[in-house]
Amino acid sequence: MARAKSEESRLAWALVRCALYGYCSDKVVEEHGDLLDALSELQTSFPDKPAEWFYRATYRLLAGKVERVGSEHWLVKGLAELGDTYPWYNVWVHEGRYRCDCFFRAYGYVRKARICTHIATVMLHRRQLRLRAE
């Protein structure tokens, strides 16, 4: 997969390197502390996920859009540079578990088994909002 070439992409990798490996610049910590903390929490919840998974979730949040459309329902903007073929993806919580409509599309069984990055983006977004409110 070709990585996105943008300021959001560079920042996403900087945040992932900081959260996962401790390679942090003072500027990243100062300007994006709440997102960095949210990313660290997500990594604690999913310690076996590869750095690319965290990058994709972080990049989606920075370059795309997460919009809450219901109490347990969000829209995540599709990003062609990450291989998305739809403009929006629905993520919702059903019976205590996250679901994404990408599960019902091509290769959905793989995304469901591995937890898609649309869901990871919503998890990251929710953590960031909670940390900002504290």
ABEGO torsion letter per residue (X at the ends): XBBBBBAAAAAAAAAAAAAAAGBBBAAAAAAAAAAAAAAAAAAAABAABBAAAAAAAAAAAAABBBBBABAABBBBBBBAAAGBABABBBBBBBGGBBBBAAAABBGAAAAAAAEBAAAAAAAAAAAAAAAAAX
